[in-house]
Amino acid sequence: MDQIERIKKMSSMLKSSKAACEELEEAMNRLAEALESYEKELDNIDALSAYYDSEDWLKDFADDEAGLIPQDIDRGALSEDGIYNLLSDQKGVEEILRQIKIYLQTV
């Protein structure tokens, strides 16, 4: 490879590497914001988990099924899948975070 080809190749590599670093930096900033938001919700997730495993949820669910809960209020927490799916999603997120932590310890 002659000098001009080498300079062109290295300049192209610099440009693509710089773009990749900028893209990663933007993604890391979004990740940091998402992690901060997630961390703020952990107490809510714990409270929802405790509620879902409680007699209160069973009573609230049964009363809703019996038509005793007003239809004009948000009853999302009474869906059989809502909290369960959230807790499953949380386990997935926690596993990804664990894998990231392991990866960061190796670099």
PDB file as gemmi writes it, atoms N, CA and C in Angstrom:
CRYST1    1.000    1.000    1.000  90.00  90.00  90.00 P 1                      
ATOM      1  N   MET A   1       0.870  -1.169   0.000  1.00  0.00           N  
ATOM      2  CA  MET A   1       0.000   0.000   0.000  1.00  0.00           C  
ATOM      3  C   MET A   1       0.914   1.228   0.000  1.00  0.00           C  
ATOM      4  N   ASP A   2       0.592   2.153  -0.893  1.00  0.00           N  
ATOM      5  CA  ASP A   2       1.420   3.353  -0.931  1.00  0.00           C  
ATOM      6  C   ASP A   2       0.966   4.366   0.114  1.00  0.00           C  
ATOM      7  N   GLN A   3       1.725   5.424   0.243  1.00  0.00           N  
ATOM      8  CA  GLN A   3       1.501   6.417   1.273  1.00  0.00           C  
ATOM      9  C   GLN A   3       0.121   7.042   1.195  1.00  0.00           C  
ATOM     10  N   ILE A   4      -0.326   7.408   0.022  1.00  0.00           N  
ATOM     11  CA  ILE A   4      -1.629   8.060  -0.158  1.00  0.00           C  
ATOM     12  C   ILE A   4      -2.753   7.097   0.223  1.00  0.00           C  
ATOM     13  N   GLU A   5      -2.661   5.847  -0.215  1.00  0.00           N  
ATOM     14  CA  GLU A   5      -3.677   4.844   0.145  1.00  0.00           C  
ATOM     15  C   GLU A   5      -3.717   4.638   1.654  1.00  0.00           C  
ATOM     16  N   ARG A   6      -2.530   4.585   2.278  1.00  0.00           N  
ATOM     17  CA  ARG A   6      -2.446   4.380   3.716  1.00  0.00           C  
ATOM     18  C   ARG A   6      -3.096   5.548   4.468  1.00  0.00           C  
ATOM     19  N   ILE A   7      -2.794   6.762   4.056  1.00  0.00           N  
ATOM     20  CA  ILE A   7      -3.377   7.935   4.713  1.00  0.00           C  
ATOM     21  C   ILE A   7      -4.887   7.941   4.539  1.00  0.00           C  
ATOM     22  N   LYS A   8      -5.380   7.619   3.350  1.00  0.00           N  
ATOM     23  CA  LYS A   8      -6.827   7.562   3.107  1.00  0.00           C  
ATOM     24  C   LYS A   8      -7.476   6.490   3.974  1.00  0.00           C  
ATOM     25  N   LYS A   9      -6.817   5.330   4.035  1.00  0.00           N  
ATOM     26  CA  LYS A   9      -7.363   4.225   4.837  1.00  0.00           C  
ATOM     27  C   LYS A   9      -7.397   4.604   6.317  1.00  0.00           C  
ATOM     28  N   MET A  10      -6.317   5.155   6.823  1.00  0.00           N  
ATOM     29  CA  MET A  10      -6.259   5.534   8.237  1.00  0.00           C  
ATOM     30  C   MET A  10      -7.255   6.647   8.547  1.00  0.00           C  
ATOM     31  N   SER A  11      -7.423   7.593   7.639  1.00  0.00           N  
ATOM     32  CA  SER A  11      -8.402   8.669   7.833  1.00  0.00           C  
ATOM     33  C   SER A  11      -9.817   8.109   7.860  1.00  0.00           C  
ATOM     34  N   SER A  12     -10.088   7.154   6.992  1.00  0.00           N  
ATOM     35  CA  SER A  12     -11.401   6.503   6.986  1.00  0.00           C  
ATOM     36  C   SER A  12     -11.633   5.742   8.286  1.00  0.00           C  
ATOM     37  N   MET A  13     -10.589   5.047   8.752  1.00  0.00           N  
ATOM     38  CA  MET A  13     -10.713   4.314  10.015  1.00  0.00           C  
ATOM     39  C   MET A  13     -10.931   5.272  11.178  1.00  0.00           C  
ATOM     40  N   LEU A  14     -10.243   6.406  11.163  1.00  0.00           N  
ATOM     41  CA  LEU A  14     -10.424   7.412  12.206  1.00  0.00           C  
ATOM     42  C   LEU A  14     -11.853   7.921  12.220  1.00  0.00           C  
ATOM     43  N   LYS A  15     -12.380   8.206  11.042  1.00  0.00           N  
ATOM     44  CA  LYS A  15     -13.736   8.731  10.930  1.00  0.00           C  
ATOM     45  C   LYS A  15     -14.767   7.717  11.446  1.00  0.00           C  
ATOM     46  N   SER A  16     -14.641   6.452  11.028  1.00  0.00           N  
ATOM     47  CA  SER A  16     -15.622   5.446  11.464  1.00  0.00           C  
ATOM     48  C   SER A  16     -15.471   5.139  12.951  1.00  0.00           C  
ATOM     49  N   SER A  17     -14.240   5.120  13.460  1.00  0.00           N  
ATOM     50  CA  SER A  17     -14.035   4.867  14.888  1.00  0.00           C  
ATOM     51  C   SER A  17     -14.572   6.009  15.731  1.00  0.00           C  
ATOM     52  N   LYS A  18     -14.363   7.231  15.276  1.00  0.00           N  
ATOM     53  CA  LYS A  18     -14.885   8.397  15.993  1.00  0.00           C  
ATOM     54  C   LYS A  18     -16.411   8.357  16.024  1.00  0.00           C  
ATOM     55  N   ALA A  19     -17.039   8.005  14.904  1.00  0.00           N  
ATOM     56  CA  ALA A  19     -18.495   7.912  14.855  1.00  0.00           C  
ATOM     57  C   ALA A  19     -18.994   6.830  15.806  1.00  0.00           C  
ATOM     58  N   ALA A  20     -18.300   5.699  15.858  1.00  0.00           N  
ATOM     59  CA  ALA A  20     -18.691   4.614  16.759  1.00  0.00           C  
ATOM     60  C   ALA A  20     -18.578   5.051  18.215  1.00  0.00           C  
ATOM     61  N   CYS A  21     -17.508   5.770  18.544  1.00  0.00           N  
ATOM     62  CA  CYS A  21     -17.344   6.260  19.918  1.00  0.00           C  
ATOM     63  C   CYS A  21     -18.425   7.265  20.278  1.00  0.00           C  
ATOM     64  N   GLU A  22     -18.761   8.141  19.352  1.00  0.00           N  
ATOM     65  CA  GLU A  22     -19.815   9.120  19.615  1.00  0.00           C  
ATOM     66  C   GLU A  22     -21.163   8.434  19.797  1.00  0.00           C  
ATOM     67  N   GLU A  23     -21.427   7.419  18.965  1.00  0.00           N  
ATOM     68  CA  GLU A  23     -22.669   6.662  19.085  1.00  0.00           C  
ATOM     69  C   GLU A  23     -22.736   5.952  20.434  1.00  0.00           C  
ATOM     70  N   LEU A  24     -21.634   5.354  20.846  1.00  0.00           N  
ATOM     71  CA  LEU A  24     -21.594   4.669  22.142  1.00  0.00           C  
ATOM     72  C   LEU A  24     -21.751   5.659  23.283  1.00  0.00           C  
ATOM     73  N   GLU A  25     -21.125   6.817  23.178  1.00  0.00           N  
ATOM     74  CA  GLU A  25     -21.261   7.821  24.230  1.00  0.00           C  
ATOM     75  C   GLU A  25     -22.715   8.266  24.372  1.00  0.00           C  
ATOM     76  N   GLU A  26     -23.408   8.472  23.251  1.00  0.00           N  
ATOM     77  CA  GLU A  26     -24.824   8.831  23.306  1.00  0.00           C  
ATOM     78  C   GLU A  26     -25.643   7.714  23.941  1.00  0.00           C  
ATOM     79  N   ALA A  27     -25.343   6.477  23.566  1.00  0.00           N  
ATOM     80  CA  ALA A  27     -26.059   5.333  24.145  1.00  0.00           C  
ATOM     81  C   ALA A  27     -25.789   5.219  25.641  1.00  0.00           C  
ATOM     82  N   MET A  28     -24.561   5.456  26.047  1.00  0.00           N  
ATOM     83  CA  MET A  28     -24.224   5.382  27.469  1.00  0.00           C  
ATOM     84  C   MET A  28     -24.938   6.484  28.251  1.00  0.00           C  
ATOM     85  N   ASN A  29     -25.070   7.663  27.657  1.00  0.00           N  
ATOM     86  CA  ASN A  29     -25.811   8.743  28.320  1.00  0.00           C  
ATOM     87  C   ASN A  29     -27.280   8.364  28.476  1.00  0.00           C  
ATOM     88  N   ARG A  30     -27.859   7.761  27.424  1.00  0.00           N  
ATOM     89  CA  ARG A  30     -29.255   7.310  27.527  1.00  0.00           C  
ATOM     90  C   ARG A  30     -29.375   6.202  28.565  1.00  0.00           C  
ATOM     91  N   LEU A  31     -28.396   5.301  28.595  1.00  0.00           N  
ATOM     92  CA  LEU A  31     -28.405   4.220  29.589  1.00  0.00           C  
ATOM     93  C   LEU A  31     -28.308   4.781  30.998  1.00  0.00           C  
ATOM     94  N   ALA A  32     -27.451   5.764  31.208  1.00  0.00           N  
ATOM     95  CA  ALA A  32     -27.317   6.367  32.539  1.00  0.00           C  
ATOM     96  C   ALA A  32     -28.638   6.988  32.976  1.00  0.00           C  
ATOM     97  N   GLU A  33     -29.314   7.667  32.064  1.00  0.00           N  
ATOM     98  CA  GLU A  33     -30.622   8.260  32.383  1.00  0.00           C  
ATOM     99  C   GLU A  33     -31.647   7.173  32.695  1.00  0.00           C  
ATOM    100  N   ALA A  34     -31.640   6.105  31.896  1.00  0.00           N  
ATOM    101  CA  ALA A  34     -32.581   5.008  32.120  1.00  0.00           C  
ATOM    102  C   ALA A  34     -32.304   4.311  33.448  1.00  0.00           C  
ATOM    103  N   LEU A  35     -31.037   4.116  33.776  1.00  0.00           N  
ATOM    104  CA  LEU A  35     -30.692   3.490  35.056  1.00  0.00           C  
ATOM    105  C   LEU A  35     -31.124   4.351  36.230  1.00  0.00           C  
ATOM    106  N   GLU A  36     -30.965   5.648  36.101  1.00  0.00           N  
ATOM    107  CA  GLU A  36     -31.401   6.561  37.152  1.00  0.00           C  
ATOM    108  C   GLU A  36     -32.913   6.480  37.335  1.00  0.00           C  
ATOM    109  N   SER A  37     -33.639   6.456  36.235  1.00  0.00           N  
ATOM    110  CA  SER A  37     -35.097   6.343  36.289  1.00  0.00           C  
ATOM    111  C   SER A  37     -35.502   5.010  36.901  1.00  0.00           C  
ATOM    112  N   TYR A  38     -34.845   3.935  36.485  1.00  0.00           N  
ATOM    113  CA  TYR A  38     -35.126   2.603  37.006  1.00  0.00           C  
ATOM    114  C   TYR A  38     -34.867   2.545  38.509  1.00  0.00           C  
ATOM    115  N   GLU A  39     -33.742   3.113  38.931  1.00  0.00           N  
ATOM    116  CA  GLU A  39     -33.401   3.100  40.349  1.00  0.00           C  
ATOM    117  C   GLU A  39     -34.465   3.810  41.180  1.00  0.00           C  
ATOM    118  N   LYS A  40     -35.018   4.890  40.646  1.00  0.00           N  
ATOM    119  CA  LYS A  40     -36.069   5.623  41.361  1.00  0.00           C  
ATOM    120  C   LYS A  40     -37.340   4.787  41.494  1.00  0.00           C  
ATOM    121  N   GLU A  41     -37.542   3.827  40.619  1.00  0.00           N  
ATOM    122  CA  GLU A  41     -38.749   2.999  40.634  1.00  0.00           C  
ATOM    123  C   GLU A  41     -38.607   1.717  41.449  1.00  0.00           C  
ATOM    124  N   LEU A  42     -37.418   1.405  41.928  1.00  0.00           N  
ATOM    125  CA  LEU A  42     -37.217   0.141  42.633  1.00  0.00           C  
ATOM    126  C   LEU A  42     -38.098  -0.008  43.862  1.00  0.00           C  
ATOM    127  N   ASP A  43     -38.303   1.072  44.613  1.00  0.00           N  
ATOM    128  CA  ASP A  43     -39.201   0.990  45.773  1.00  0.00           C  
ATOM    129  C   ASP A  43     -40.623   0.671  45.329  1.00  0.00           C  
ATOM    130  N   ASN A  44     -41.061   1.270  44.222  1.00  0.00           N  
ATOM    131  CA  ASN A  44     -42.395   0.975  43.699  1.00  0.00           C  
ATOM    132  C   ASN A  44     -42.503  -0.482  43.264  1.00  0.00           C  
ATOM    133  N   ILE A  45     -41.464  -0.977  42.610  1.00  0.00           N  
ATOM    134  CA  ILE A  45     -41.474  -2.371  42.159  1.00  0.00           C  
ATOM    135  C   ILE A  45     -41.543  -3.311  43.358  1.00  0.00           C  
ATOM    136  N   ASP A  46     -40.777  -3.009  44.399  1.00  0.00           N  
ATOM    137  CA  ASP A  46     -40.824  -3.830  45.615  1.00  0.00           C  
ATOM    138  C   ASP A  46     -42.217  -3.796  46.244  1.00  0.00           C  
ATOM    139  N   ALA A  47     -42.830  -2.615  46.284  1.00  0.00           N  
ATOM    140  CA  ALA A  47     -44.176  -2.481  46.863  1.00  0.00           C  
ATOM    141  C   ALA A  47     -45.193  -3.248  46.020  1.00  0.00           C  
ATOM    142  N   LEU A  48     -45.066  -3.171  44.698  1.00  0.00           N  
ATOM    143  CA  LEU A  48     -45.984  -3.907  43.818  1.00  0.00           C  
ATOM    144  C   LEU A  48     -45.819  -5.412  44.001  1.00  0.00           C  
ATOM    145  N   SER A  49     -44.581  -5.857  44.142  1.00  0.00           N  
ATOM    146  CA  SER A  49     -44.324  -7.282  44.352  1.00  0.00           C  
ATOM    147  C   SER A  49     -44.963  -7.760  45.646  1.00  0.00           C  
ATOM    148  N   ALA A  50     -44.791  -6.984  46.710  1.00  0.00           N  
ATOM    149  CA  ALA A  50     -45.390  -7.351  47.999  1.00  0.00           C  
ATOM    150  C   ALA A  50     -46.910  -7.357  47.895  1.00  0.00           C  
ATOM    151  N   TYR A  51     -47.468  -6.378  47.191  1.00  0.00           N  
ATOM    152  CA  TYR A  51     -48.927  -6.302  47.014  1.00  0.00           C  
ATOM    153  C   TYR A  51     -49.425  -7.522  46.237  1.00  0.00           C  
ATOM    154  N   TYR A  52     -48.732  -7.866  45.159  1.00  0.00           N  
ATOM    155  CA  TYR A  52     -49.141  -8.980  44.306  1.00  0.00           C  
ATOM    156  C   TYR A  52     -49.134 -10.301  45.069  1.00  0.00           C  
ATOM    157  N   ASP A  53     -48.229 -10.432  46.043  1.00  0.00           N  
ATOM    158  CA  ASP A  53     -48.125 -11.659  46.842  1.00  0.00           C  
ATOM    159  C   ASP A  53     -48.997 -11.634  48.098  1.00  0.00           C  
ATOM    160  N   SER A  54     -49.797 -10.582  48.256  1.00  0.00           N  
ATOM    161  CA  SER A  54     -50.546 -10.421  49.504  1.00  0.00           C  
ATOM    162  C   SER A  54     -52.006 -10.855  49.378  1.00  0.00           C  
ATOM    163  N   GLU A  55     -52.613 -10.995  50.540  1.00  0.00           N  
ATOM    164  CA  GLU A  55     -54.052 -11.251  50.597  1.00  0.00           C  
ATOM    165  C   GLU A  55     -54.829 -10.038  50.088  1.00  0.00           C  
ATOM    166  N   ASP A  56     -54.269  -8.836  50.256  1.00  0.00           N  
ATOM    167  CA  ASP A  56     -54.940  -7.627  49.765  1.00  0.00           C  
ATOM    168  C   ASP A  56     -55.189  -7.713  48.267  1.00  0.00           C  
ATOM    169  N   TRP A  57     -54.161  -8.145  47.511  1.00  0.00           N  
ATOM    170  CA  TRP A  57     -54.341  -8.234  46.059  1.00  0.00           C  
ATOM    171  C   TRP A  57     -55.425  -9.260  45.731  1.00  0.00           C  
ATOM    172  N   LEU A  58     -55.406 -10.396  46.409  1.00  0.00           N  
ATOM    173  CA  LEU A  58     -56.422 -11.425  46.147  1.00  0.00           C  
ATOM    174  C   LEU A  58     -57.827 -10.888  46.419  1.00  0.00           C  
ATOM    175  N   LYS A  59     -57.990 -10.153  47.515  1.00  0.00           N  
ATOM    176  CA  LYS A  59     -59.299  -9.579  47.839  1.00  0.00           C  
ATOM    177  C   LYS A  59     -59.686  -8.517  46.814  1.00  0.00           C  
ATOM    178  N   ASP A  60     -58.739  -7.628  46.498  1.00  0.00           N  
ATOM    179  CA  ASP A  60     -59.029  -6.573  45.517  1.00  0.00           C  
ATOM    180  C   ASP A  60     -59.399  -7.179  44.163  1.00  0.00           C  
ATOM    181  N   PHE A  61     -58.680  -8.212  43.763  1.00  0.00           N  
ATOM    182  CA  PHE A  61     -58.954  -8.872  42.490  1.00  0.00           C  
ATOM    183  C   PHE A  61     -60.345  -9.508  42.512  1.00  0.00           C  
ATOM    184  N   ALA A  62     -60.646 -10.232  43.584  1.00  0.00           N  
ATOM    185  CA  ALA A  62     -61.953 -10.884  43.696  1.00  0.00           C  
ATOM    186  C   ALA A  62     -63.075  -9.850  43.712  1.00  0.00           C  
ATOM    187  N   ASP A  63     -62.876  -8.752  44.441  1.00  0.00           N  
ATOM    188  CA  ASP A  63     -63.899  -7.702  44.482  1.00  0.00           C  
ATOM    189  C   ASP A  63     -64.079  -7.060  43.110  1.00  0.00           C  
ATOM    190  N   ASP A  64     -62.994  -6.899  42.375  1.00  0.00           N  
ATOM    191  CA  ASP A  64     -63.103  -6.349  41.021  1.00  0.00           C  
ATOM    192  C   ASP A  64     -63.879  -7.307  40.122  1.00  0.00           C  
ATOM    193  N   GLU A  65     -63.571  -8.575  40.221  1.00  0.00           N  
ATOM    194  CA  GLU A  65     -64.284  -9.587  39.422  1.00  0.00           C  
ATOM    195  C   GLU A  65     -65.774  -9.607  39.764  1.00  0.00           C  
ATOM    196  N   ALA A  66     -66.089  -9.300  41.020  1.00  0.00           N  
ATOM    197  CA  ALA A  66     -67.482  -9.292  41.466  1.00  0.00           C  
ATOM    198  C   ALA A  66     -68.178  -7.963  41.150  1.00  0.00           C  
ATOM    199  N   GLY A  67     -67.445  -7.029  40.527  1.00  0.00           N  
ATOM    200  CA  GLY A  67     -68.037  -5.748  40.155  1.00  0.00           C  
ATOM    201  C   GLY A  67     -68.124  -4.755  41.300  1.00  0.00           C  
ATOM    202  N   LEU A  68     -67.369  -4.971  42.354  1.00  0.00           N  
ATOM    203  CA  LEU A  68     -67.424  -4.098  43.524  1.00  0.00           C  
ATOM    204  C   LEU A  68     -66.457  -2.914  43.453  1.00  0.00           C  
ATOM    205  N   ILE A  69     -65.568  -2.942  42.487  1.00  0.00           N  
ATOM    206  CA  ILE A  69     -64.601  -1.850  42.312  1.00  0.00           C  
ATOM    207  C   ILE A  69     -65.127  -0.946  41.196  1.00  0.00           C  
ATOM    208  N   PRO A  70     -65.158   0.364  41.428  1.00  0.00           N  
ATOM    209  CA  PRO A  70     -65.674   1.281  40.396  1.00  0.00           C  
ATOM    210  C   PRO A  70     -64.943   1.108  39.066  1.00  0.00           C  
ATOM    211  N   GLN A  71     -65.705   1.114  38.003  1.00  0.00           N  
ATOM    212  CA  GLN A  71     -65.146   0.910  36.675  1.00  0.00           C  
ATOM    213  C   GLN A  71     -64.370   2.129  36.168  1.00  0.00           C  
ATOM    214  N   ASP A  72     -64.573   3.291  36.792  1.00  0.00           N  
ATOM    215  CA  ASP A  72     -63.942   4.505  36.288  1.00  0.00           C  
ATOM    216  C   ASP A  72     -62.562   4.774  36.900  1.00  0.00           C  
ATOM    217  N   ILE A  73     -62.025   3.829  37.677  1.00  0.00           N  
ATOM    218  CA  ILE A  73     -60.673   4.016  38.209  1.00  0.00           C  
ATOM    219  C   ILE A  73     -59.714   3.078  37.476  1.00  0.00           C  
ATOM    220  N   ASP A  74     -58.446   3.456  37.468  1.00  0.00           N  
ATOM    221  CA  ASP A  74     -57.420   2.615  36.843  1.00  0.00           C  
ATOM    222  C   ASP A  74     -57.243   1.367  37.699  1.00  0.00           C  
ATOM    223  N   ARG A  75     -57.509   0.218  37.114  1.00  0.00           N  
ATOM    224  CA  ARG A  75     -57.402  -1.037  37.841  1.00  0.00           C  
ATOM    225  C   ARG A  75     -56.294  -1.919  37.262  1.00  0.00           C  
ATOM    226  N   GLY A  76     -55.300  -1.254  36.644  1.00  0.00           N  
ATOM    227  CA  GLY A  76     -54.202  -1.993  36.014  1.00  0.00           C  
ATOM    228  C   GLY A  76     -53.477  -2.925  36.972  1.00  0.00           C  
ATOM    229  N   ALA A  77     -53.369  -2.525  38.224  1.00  0.00           N  
ATOM    230  CA  ALA A  77     -52.673  -3.356  39.218  1.00  0.00           C  
ATOM    231  C   ALA A  77     -53.462  -4.612  39.552  1.00  0.00           C  
ATOM    232  N   LEU A  78     -54.702  -4.680  39.095  1.00  0.00           N  
ATOM    233  CA  LEU A  78     -55.513  -5.863  39.381  1.00  0.00           C  
ATOM    234  C   LEU A  78     -55.472  -6.891  38.250  1.00  0.00           C  
ATOM    235  N   SER A  79     -54.832  -6.531  37.139  1.00  0.00           N  
ATOM    236  CA  SER A  79     -54.746  -7.508  36.052  1.00  0.00           C  
ATOM    237  C   SER A  79     -53.869  -8.665  36.520  1.00  0.00           C  
ATOM    238  N   GLU A  80     -54.237  -9.847  36.115  1.00  0.00           N  
ATOM    239  CA  GLU A  80     -53.465 -11.015  36.549  1.00  0.00           C  
ATOM    240  C   GLU A  80     -52.051 -11.001  35.970  1.00  0.00           C  
ATOM    241  N   ASP A  81     -51.880 -10.386  34.816  1.00  0.00           N  
ATOM    242  CA  ASP A  81     -50.584 -10.409  34.157  1.00  0.00           C  
ATOM    243  C   ASP A  81     -49.747  -9.149  34.377  1.00  0.00           C  
ATOM    244  N   GLY A  82     -50.359  -8.032  34.716  1.00  0.00           N  
ATOM    245  CA  GLY A  82     -49.652  -6.759  34.786  1.00  0.00           C  
ATOM    246  C   GLY A  82     -48.434  -6.764  35.677  1.00  0.00           C  
ATOM    247  N   ILE A  83     -48.631  -7.038  36.956  1.00  0.00           N  
ATOM    248  CA  ILE A  83     -47.512  -7.017  37.898  1.00  0.00           C  
ATOM    249  C   ILE A  83     -46.576  -8.197  37.632  1.00  0.00           C  
ATOM    250  N   TYR A  84     -47.140  -9.355  37.317  1.00  0.00           N  
ATOM    251  CA  TYR A  84     -46.310 -10.529  37.016  1.00  0.00           C  
ATOM    252  C   TYR A  84     -45.358 -10.221  35.856  1.00  0.00           C  
ATOM    253  N   ASN A  85     -45.884  -9.606  34.790  1.00  0.00           N  
ATOM    254  CA  ASN A  85     -45.045  -9.267  33.640  1.00  0.00           C  
ATOM    255  C   ASN A  85     -43.976  -8.241  34.020  1.00  0.00           C  
ATOM    256  N   LEU A  86     -44.352  -7.261  34.844  1.00  0.00           N  
ATOM    257  CA  LEU A  86     -43.378  -6.273  35.310  1.00  0.00           C  
ATOM    258  C   LEU A  86     -42.251  -6.964  36.069  1.00  0.00           C  
ATOM    259  N   LEU A  87     -42.596  -7.864  36.967  1.00  0.00           N  
ATOM    260  CA  LEU A  87     -41.581  -8.555  37.760  1.00  0.00           C  
ATOM    261  C   LEU A  87     -40.704  -9.449  36.882  1.00  0.00           C  
ATOM    262  N   SER A  88     -41.297 -10.054  35.866  1.00  0.00           N  
ATOM    263  CA  SER A  88     -40.505 -10.842  34.913  1.00  0.00           C  
ATOM    264  C   SER A  88     -39.555  -9.939  34.136  1.00  0.00           C  
ATOM    265  N   ASP A  89     -40.065  -8.781  33.698  1.00  0.00           N  
ATOM    266  CA  ASP A  89     -39.213  -7.818  32.992  1.00  0.00           C  
ATOM    267  C   ASP A  89     -38.068  -7.359  33.890  1.00  0.00           C  
ATOM    268  N   GLN A  90     -38.371  -7.133  35.162  1.00  0.00           N  
ATOM    269  CA  GLN A  90     -37.336  -6.688  36.098  1.00  0.00           C  
ATOM    270  C   GLN A  90     -36.248  -7.743  36.223  1.00  0.00           C  
ATOM    271  N   LYS A  91     -36.633  -9.009  36.290  1.00  0.00           N  
ATOM    272  CA  LYS A  91     -35.627 -10.072  36.368  1.00  0.00           C  
ATOM    273  C   LYS A  91     -34.734 -10.054  35.136  1.00  0.00           C  
ATOM    274  N   GLY A  92     -35.328  -9.817  33.969  1.00  0.00           N  
ATOM    275  CA  GLY A  92     -34.545  -9.721  32.743  1.00  0.00           C  
ATOM    276  C   GLY A  92     -33.584  -8.550  32.777  1.00  0.00           C  
ATOM    277  N   VAL A  93     -34.065  -7.413  33.250  1.00  0.00           N  
ATOM    278  CA  VAL A  93     -33.213  -6.220  33.368  1.00  0.00           C  
ATOM    279  C   VAL A  93     -32.068  -6.485  34.336  1.00  0.00           C  
ATOM    280  N   GLU A  94     -32.383  -7.079  35.463  1.00  0.00           N  
ATOM    281  CA  GLU A  94     -31.351  -7.362  36.461  1.00  0.00           C  
ATOM    282  C   GLU A  94     -30.299  -8.328  35.904  1.00  0.00           C  
ATOM    283  N   GLU A  95     -30.712  -9.285  35.093  1.00  0.00           N  
ATOM    284  CA  GLU A  95     -29.758 -10.218  34.488  1.00  0.00           C  
ATOM    285  C   GLU A  95     -28.855  -9.480  33.498  1.00  0.00           C  
ATOM    286  N   ILE A  96     -29.421  -8.594  32.711  1.00  0.00           N  
ATOM    287  CA  ILE A  96     -28.606  -7.799  31.774  1.00  0.00           C  
ATOM    288  C   ILE A  96     -27.610  -6.938  32.546  1.00  0.00           C  
ATOM    289  N   LEU A  97     -28.072  -6.302  33.621  1.00  0.00           N  
ATOM    290  CA  LEU A  97     -27.170  -5.478  34.431  1.00  0.00           C  
ATOM    291  C   LEU A  97     -26.056  -6.322  35.046  1.00  0.00           C  
ATOM    292  N   ARG A  98     -26.393  -7.534  35.459  1.00  0.00           N  
ATOM    293  CA  ARG A  98     -25.382  -8.438  36.017  1.00  0.00           C  
ATOM    294  C   ARG A  98     -24.334  -8.778  34.952  1.00  0.00           C  
ATOM    295  N   GLN A  99     -24.791  -9.043  33.736  1.00  0.00           N  
ATOM    296  CA  GLN A  99     -23.868  -9.374  32.655  1.00  0.00           C  
ATOM    297  C   GLN A  99     -22.987  -8.178  32.292  1.00  0.00           C  
ATOM    298  N   ILE A 100     -23.552  -6.981  32.312  1.00  0.00           N  
ATOM    299  CA  ILE A 100     -22.765  -5.772  32.043  1.00  0.00           C  
ATOM    300  C   ILE A 100     -21.704  -5.612  33.118  1.00  0.00           C  
ATOM    301  N   LYS A 101     -22.092  -5.832  34.373  1.00  0.00           N  
ATOM    302  CA  LYS A 101     -21.138  -5.711  35.479  1.00  0.00           C  
ATOM    303  C   LYS A 101     -19.995  -6.705  35.304  1.00  0.00           C  
ATOM    304  N   ILE A 102     -20.311  -7.936  34.944  1.00  0.00           N  
ATOM    305  CA  ILE A 102     -19.279  -8.945  34.714  1.00  0.00           C  
ATOM    306  C   ILE A 102     -18.366  -8.515  33.571  1.00  0.00           C  
ATOM    307  N   TYR A 103     -18.968  -8.020  32.505  1.00  0.00           N  
ATOM    308  CA  TYR A 103     -18.174  -7.578  31.350  1.00  0.00           C  
ATOM    309  C   TYR A 103     -17.241  -6.444  31.757  1.00  0.00           C  
ATOM    310  N   LEU A 104     -17.757  -5.477  32.496  1.00  0.00           N  
ATOM    311  CA  LEU A 104     -16.937  -4.322  32.884  1.00  0.00           C  
ATOM    312  C   LEU A 104     -15.783  -4.728  33.790  1.00  0.00           C  
ATOM    313  N   GLN A 105     -15.959  -5.787  34.538  1.00  0.00           N  
ATOM    314  CA  GLN A 105     -14.870  -6.260  35.403  1.00  0.00           C  
ATOM    315  C   GLN A 105     -13.762  -6.922  34.608  1.00  0.00           C  
ATOM    316  N   THR A 106     -14.069  -7.333  33.383  1.00  0.00           N  
ATOM    317  CA  THR A 106     -13.062  -8.031  32.572  1.00  0.00           C  
ATOM    318  C   THR A 106     -12.284  -7.089  31.660  1.00  0.00           C  
ATOM    319  N   VAL A 107     -12.771  -5.860  31.476  1.00  0.00           N  
ATOM    320  CA  VAL A 107     -12.061  -4.935  30.574  1.00  0.00           C  
ATOM    321  C   VAL A 107     -11.160  -4.000  31.335  1.00  0.00           C  
TER     322      VAL A 107                                                      
END                                                                             
